Amino acid sequence: MAYKGKPILAIDFDGTIRKAKRATDEGYELMPHCKEILEQLWLEGFRMILWTCRSYAWLETVIAFLQKEDILQYFECINENVKDIVWWNTRKIYADRYIDDLNLQGFPGWIKTYEILHKEFKEGK
């Protein structure tokens, strides 16, 4: 695919937006600097997808949490491609980067994530 628009980020919820706990635990808490960095990425033109493996039954609590924290507005969609992306009929969504705490080196935190994205997409390196 040769998508040439603004960078698309697929962002996981547990362990990335909220501090890692079991999916059924009460008392959600944002990861440090999450809200500020999501807002900054959005202001810089990044397109964001909430990308979570949570079941539909648990997704309502995630959406309510994001609304309460005033960050739901930064996500274009949830668990689906942005509207102008034509992608094959698969369950995997298209994104330029997948931000998740379960990658090989773990989630580096929001400040380091911002630095990596800014260097790669804004400085073109």
Residue, then its C-alpha position, 0 to 999 in steps of 0.5 A: m500500500a502506498y498511502k501518502g497522507k498524514p501518519i496513522l498510529a494504531i494505539d493499544f489501550d492496556g499498558t499504553i494508554r492506561k497503566a497495565k492491569r488485568a482487563t477486569d481490574e477497576g480503577y483505571e489510571l492514565m500512563p504518565h504524559c499520555k494525555e499531553i502527548l496524544e493531544q500534541l500528536w493530534l495537533e501535529g496532524f497524526r491520525m490515531i486509531l484506538w487499537t485494542c483486543r478488548s471484547y465489545a462487552w469491555l469496550e464500553t468501559v474503555i470508551a467511558f474512561l477515554q471520555k472522562e479523561d477528555i482524550l476520546q476526541y483524538f481517535e478517529c476510530i476504534n478497531e477499524n481503518v480510518k475511512d479513506i484507507v482501502w485495505w484488504n478484507t482482513r482483521k488487521i488494520y492499516a497503520d504506519r506505526y503500532i504503539d503497544d506495550l507488548n512489542l519486543q522492547g516494551f513500551p518506552g513511555w509517552i515522552k520517548t514515543y513522541e521523540i521517536l515519532h517526531k524524529e521519524f515523521k517530522e524530521g524525515k529520518 
